[in-house]
């Protein structure tokens, strides 16, 4: 039972009974530490409907609550704030109902319909980078949160495996690779292919420079560099199904996929289904032609097809080129429709894509609505900001972007260095140390990124993220490990229901109130597509537990009933930390 729901209903009844008005809503906030109370009803918003002195209004509503809600022990009114004290037995009854509930807060039975969450969606010409890390962590976490909130979820990505950029890597490998493979080089497949993408760019710039030195204008040189013309010719051959080009494309893409799989495994993300641009790039053309006949789209003099969205505050957008070929928008229209065909229970989709594509998705969603698809009303662009690193902290293999594998490795090293400095690893085997470094390093990386609202830009500092104090992953992991240590020492303390006549310490009550917020936090995080709400809830829970731990004796308590309850309460806090971190894709160590 959620006390806020009970109070909302009763406050509305009080307003109706005493003042003969209907309140549309009731505003609550936590009671300030310097006043007695567990939850505060804010009276000021009611003054639009109830005329009078806020203290008198609050007092009358408080009296009504005390008479009609068994859980309300007493109340006090400070200016326009009605502070309500809730009986201890309410919190103890709540605790008894959740004590044996595994994954408390998760809704176990999915609702009808499903949501598809798309994330990652890389190009197959280079490795994953820092931007992909934020993308993957956000998409995966949102998918897990939606599942916990009671939705059926499909996790997917569309792999951008075709186009001129792919041909550039292929051509450079043909020219400069001398048959090199991941096996012969010892390189990860995506890194090897990325190496040849860089090699293409180097050769291309050299050719431009040579042409310019021979008197060719730079703009013309950029279009006519021989290696670029060869790459364009290769793309034409690929689209025509040339056997040799297609075979090379398949071989090099297979190297990249093997490399991606390693990165995804190390990052702890997965997918239920995959889409490939090579399969989807022709989708949508027939839909556009059909929409043209219905007057949704219009044709310009050169034969290109457009949609006019000026009435919606946007502009005109091309959906088919004059030669009949598709643009990205056409492909995205077709892919969305194909996904609903493949998974008929889909009634919504989430696209995890950087904020530079905000306009693209406004247009895409609007076009799908105009085409008459009901599910188009349930499309969401999970837009996120860039991730920056402090200058000089880390360099990538390519010198231009931060490689995902490098960052993961760097995080493990940072975790190892800090753990060794703190001297927290006595008695660990080398294997246990390495596993712990990985858990701490990845936990630090994921938490630091996910605790920030997705729309905000992040400055990611590896050393700061592995701090064992403050709002960090390792701080929360360390608290979880501390709880497990308490439970190991308390082995044999039973899990009998708590006696509802038990007198609660203030810190026990605060911890129970924080636990009570977890289900609501999951639902809010799902509604807002925001893992940050889960991350910061967990930090607040951990802060509350550490305050409890410092001020209340647990294993040293002589009253066996109190001792058992405090051990049980600690166990439940640990389970909720683990459940919350599971939604963020973060592991928790049994000891640190």
N, C-alpha and C positions, 0 to 999 in steps of 0.2 A: 504494500500500500504506500502510495506517495502522499506524504502529509500535505504537500503544496496543493495537490489536486483536491484533497478533502477541504482544506481551508478556502480554496477558491470558490468551491460550491457553496460553502457555508457563509462566506463573506457576502456573496451575491444574494443569498437568502436574507441575510441580515439587512442589507440595503433595501431590499424589496419590502421586508416586514416593518422595519423601523422608519425608513424615510420615503417609502413608496416610489423608489426609483429602480431602474434596471441598469446595473453596471455592465458594460461590454467586456471588461477585463479587470483583473486584480494584479497589482504590481507588488512583487516581493523582492527582498534583498537579504543577505545574511545579516544577522544582528551584529552591530558593532561590538568589539571586544570590551568596551568600557560600560556596556549596559547588560542587564540580565535578559536572556532570551535566546531562543534557538533559530527563530525565523521572524522577519519583520515585514509587516504589511505597511506599504507606503500609502498614506492617506491623501497626500496632496493631489494626485491625479483624479481622485473622487470628487474634488471640489467643483469640477465642471458640472457634476450631476447633483451633488448634495451641498446645499448652502448651509454655512454655519462655521463654527469654530472647529479647527481640525482636531484639537485635543478632546473636545466633547464628542465629536464624531467617532474618533478612535476608541474612546472609553466605552461608548454604547456598543460598538461592534465587538470590542474585547469581551464585554459582559455576555453578549449573545454567543460568542464562540465558547466561552467557559461553560455556559449552560448547555450547549448543544453538541459539543465535540468532546468525547471522553478523553481524548489524548491531550487536550489543552489543560495544563495544570494551573497556570496563572498568566497574568499579562501585566504590562506597564506601558504607559504612553509618554513619549518624549517628543514634544512639539507635534510634528505631523507624522510620527512613526509609532506604529503599534507593535511592540515587541512581545512575541508570544513564546511562553515556556512550554515545551512539550514533555510529557511524562516519560520517565526512564523506561517504563515497561513497553512503550511504543517502539523504542529503538532496540530493546532486547528481543521483542517479538519479531521485528524485522530481521535481526541478526539470525535468529533461529530458522527463519524461512530460507535464508540464503546459505546457511553454513555448509550444507552438503550439495549445493547446486554448482556443478562443474560448469565453467564458463558463464558464471553469473553475469547477467546483463545482455548476453547474446540472445537473439530470438532464434529458436531452433527450427521452426517450421517456416519455410520460405513462402512468401505471398505469391499470388498468381502473377504470371508475367515475369519477364527477365530483363536485366539491364546488361548491355555489352559495354565493357570498358576497354578502350584502346589506349595503349601506351607503347613506348620505345620507338617503333617504326623507323629503324635506321636505314641509311644507304649502305649498299654492299661494296663500297669502294674504299672504306677506311674503318678503323676500329671505333668502338663506342667511346664517347668523351664525357667530360664533366656535366655538360648539359643533359646528356642521355641519363646520367645517374639521377639527377633530380627528376627527370621525366619518369624513369622506371620506378623510383621509390614512391612518387606521388600516385602514379597509376595503380601500382600493386596495392598500396595501402588503402586507397579509396575503394578498390574492388573488395578487399577484405572487410572494410568497415561496412560497405553496403550489404555484404553477406551477413555480417553480425547483426545488422539492423532488420534482417528478415527478408532480404531480397535474394532472388536467384541471380547469379552473376556469371557471365562468360568473359574471360580475359583474352584479349586478342592483340595482335599488332599487324600492320601492313608493312611488309618489307619492300623498300624501294630498290628493286633489283634490276632496273632497266634504265636506259637513257644515256646521254652523252657522257656523264661522269663515270658510269660503269665502263663504258668503252675506252675511256682514257686509261684506266688501270690495266685493262686487257691489252691495249696496244703497247703500253710501256713495257709490260711483261714480255710481250712478243719481241720487242726491240732490244731490251736490256737485260732480260731475266736469265738468259742462258739455261733455260729449263729448270730454274730453281723452284723448289716446292717446300711446303712446311716441313716435310720429313728430312730433306737434304739440308735445309738451312737451320732447323731447330727452332724456327720462328713460329709463333702463333699465327694461324691462317689469316685472320683479319689484319694483323700487323704487317704480314708479308704483302698483302694486296694494297694496304695503305702506303707501304713503301713505294710501290710502283705508281700510285696516284701522285705522290710527291715527285717522283722521277719524271712523270709526264709534265708536271707544272714547270719543273726546272728546264726541261728541254724546250718547252713551249716558249718560255721567257727568253731563253737564249736565241731562239729563232726569230722572235719579234725584234730583239735587239740587233740581230744581224741584218734583218730587212730594213730597219730604220736607218742603220749606218750606211746602207746602200741607197738611201734616198726615198724609201717608201714611207708614206705617212703612217703614224702609229696606229690610228683607227683601222686603216686598211691592212696593216701588218698583223694586227690582232685577229682579223677575220681570215687572212690568207696564209698564216703560218702553216707549212706543210704537214706538221704532225697533227694540227687541229683538223685539217681537211681529211687526213687519213682516219681520224677518230669518227668524223661525220660519215665517212664512207662505210666504216665498220658498223655504225648504228643502222644505216640503210640496209646493209646485208643482214644484220640481226633481225630487223623487222620483216625482211623478205624470207627469213627462215634458212639462211645459208648454213649448211651442215657444219662446216669448219668453225665458223664464228659461234654458232649456238653451242657446239661441243666445248669450246674454250670458255664461254660464258658459264656453262654448267660447272665446269671443273673449278674455275676460280671462285664462283659463288659458294661451292661446297666447302672450300677452304675457309671462307668468311663465316659461314654458318657454324662450322665446327668451333671457330674462335669465339663467336658470339655466345654459343652454348656454354663455354667455359666461364665467360664473364657473367652471364645470367646466373649460373650455378653459384659462383663466388658471391654475387650480389644477393642471392636468395630470392629471385623472382622467377615466375613461370607464366605460361600461357596455356589456355585451353584449346585455342585454334589459331592458325596463322593464315594471313592473306598475303599474296604476292602481287606487286604492281604489274609484273609481266602477265598475270592472269586477269587483272582488273582494268588495265589502261584503256581497253576498248569499251568497257561497260559505260553505260550512260548515254551513248550516242543515240540509240533508238528511243530512249526516254525523252531526250531533247527534241528529236524529230516529232514524236507524238505530241509533246507540249507545244511545238510550233504550230501544229494543226489546230490545237485547242486555243491558240491565241495567248498562251502564257509567255512564249518567247516571240521575238520578231527577227526578221532577216534584213541585213543592211545591203546596200547596193553591190558590195564586193562578194556577197554570198555568205558572209559570216553571220552566226546566230547569236543574239544577245537577249538579255532580260532587262527591263527597265524597272529599277527599284527606287526611283527618285521620290515617288509618293511616300515611301517608307523612310525617307531621309538618307538614303544611300545613293548609289549612282547606277549607270548602266554597266552590266557585267557580261563579258563575252563567255559563251558556253560551247561554241563550235567555231573553229577557224574557217576561213573562206574555202580552204581545200577539203573541208569536211573532217579534219582531224580533231581529236579531243584535246581540251586543256585540263589542268588539274581539277578544276571545278566539275567538269563533266565526269571525270573519273570518280570523284568523291560522291557525286549524286548516285552514280551507278553502283558503287561499292556499298553505300548505305542501304540501298534497295536490295542488293544481293544478300546482305547479311540477314535481313528480315526474311528473305526467301529461304536461306539456309537454316535459320533458327526462328520459326514462326511465332515462338512465345516472346520474342523481344518486343518490349513496348517502350524502350528508351535506350539511349547510347550516351556514353561519356567519352569525349575526345581529349586526351592529355597531350596538349600541344602548346608550345611557347607563345607568349603574348604578342609576338610579331605577327601571328596569324589571327588575331582577334577579328579583323574585318572579314577575312576569308570565311570564318565560321558563321558570322552574322548572315552573310550572303547565302551560304550553303543551307543553313537552317530555314531561312525565309523561302528559298526556292523549293525545298522539299515540302513546306507547308502549302505553297501555291500549287504544287503538283497534287495536293489532296491526301497526303499520307497522315493518318491520325497520330502515329508514333512520332511524327516530326515535332509535336508539341512537347515531347519528353527528351529532347536532345540538349546536351550540356557541353560547353567548351571549358574544360578544366585548364584554364589559362594560368601560366606561371611565369615568373620573372627569371632573369639571368642569374647564374651563379658565378661569382668572381673569387679569385684567390688573391691574398696579399702578394704584392709584387716580389718575385724572387723566391717564394716559398717552394715552388715546384716547377719543373720544366718537363714538357712532354717530349716524346720521341721525335715528333715532327717540328717542334719549336713554335707551333701556332696555337694549338689547343691542348688542354690537359687530358691526357689519355686515362680512361676509366680504370684499366688494369694497373697503371702506375699509381693512381690515387688510392686504390684499394690496398696495394702493397705498401704505400707510404703510411697509410693509417695503421696497419699492423705494426710497422716499425716504430711509429710514434707511440702507440700503445705499449709496446715492449720497453722503449726507453723510459717512459714515465713510470710504468709499473716497477721497473728495476730500481729507479731512483727512490721510489716510495718504500721499497723493500717489502712488498706485499706477497712475495711468492715463495716463502720458505716452505720446504717439503714438497714442492711440485716437481714432477718428472719433466724432462725436456718436452715430451709430447703434450703433457698437460699445459705447459707454459705456452707452447705455440698455439694450441686450441684456444686458450684464454686470450692471447693477444688478438687473435682473429675476432673472437666474440666482442671484446672491448673495442677494438678498432672499428669494426663494421657498425657496432652499436653507436659509437660516437658519431660516425659519419651520417648514419641514417637519422639519428635523433636530431642532430644539429640542423639538418636540412628540413626535416618534417615538422619541427616545432615552430617554424616560421609560416605565416599565412602564405598560401601558394602564390598569391598575386604580387608579393613583395620580392624585390631583388635581394640576393643573399651575398654577403661577403663571408666566404667560408675559410676559417682559420683552423687548420688541422690540430695544432697544439692546444688551442683554446677548447676545441671540441672534446678533447680527451682529459680535460680537467676533472678531478674526482670531487670537486665542489661546485655547487651552483646548478643551474638548469641545463644539465648535460646528461647524455646517455650513461656514461660510466658512474655518475653519482647515483642514478636510479638503479643501475645494475648492482652497485655496491650495497645499497640498502636491501635489495632482494636477497643478496648473498648473506647479509647480516641476519635477515629473517630466517633463512634456511639453517644458519648456525644455531639460532635460538631453538628451532624445531628439533634439530638433532640432539641438543642437550636436554630437551624436554621430552624425549622419546618415552612413551608410556602414559603421557598425559592424555586422557580420553577426549572424545569429541561429543560428550553428552550435551543436550540442549542447555543453554544458559538459563539460570534461574531468573525469572522476570522480576523477582523482588530484590535483585542485586542492586546495591547503591552504586551508581556509575560515577567514576572520576570524570572531571571536566574533560580531560584529554581523551578518555575512552569515548565519550559522547561526541566530541568533535570528529574523531576518526570514523565513527559509525555514520555521522552525517555526510562525511566525504564519500564513504562507500555507497551511500544511498544515491549519490549523484551519477554513478557510473552508467546505468542503463540509459538515463536521459542524455548523457554526454555522447553515447554511441549514436543515438538517434539524431542529435544535433549535428554531429560530425558527418553523418550520412546526408542529412538535408543540405548541408553547406559544402559537401565534398571537401572537407577540411581535416586532414590528419592532425593539424596543429591543435585542434580542440582535444583530441585524445592525448597527444604528447603533453600538453600543459596541464590537463587534468591529472595525469600520472605524476607529474612533478609536484603538484599541490598535495596529492595523496601521500607521496613520499615525505614531503616536508612535515605533514601532519603526523605521520608515523614516527619520524625522528624526534619530534617534539614530545610525543607520547613516550617513546623509548627513553628519553633523557629525564623525564619527570615522574615516570611511573615504574615501580619495580615489577619485573615480569617473573623471572625464574627465582628471584629472591623473596617473592611474596609468600608469607607464612599461611595466609588463608587459602586453603586448597581450592575453594570454589572460585575465588578471584584469580588465582594463578591459572587455573584451567581456562577461564574465560579469556584472560589476556593472551595466553598461548593460542587459543582458537582464533582470537581477533587478529593476532599477528599472522597466523596461517592464511586467513582470508585476505588480508592486505597483500600478502605475497602472491596469492592466486590472481588477484585483480591486477597487480603489476604485470604478472606474466601474461594474462589475457590481453591487457591493453598493449603491451609491447608486441604481442603476436599480431595485432592489427597494424602495427607499424613495420612488421617484418623483422623485428629485433629479438635476438635470443637473450636469455638471462642465465648467468652462470650460477651453479649451486654453491660455489665458494670463490672468494677472491682474496 
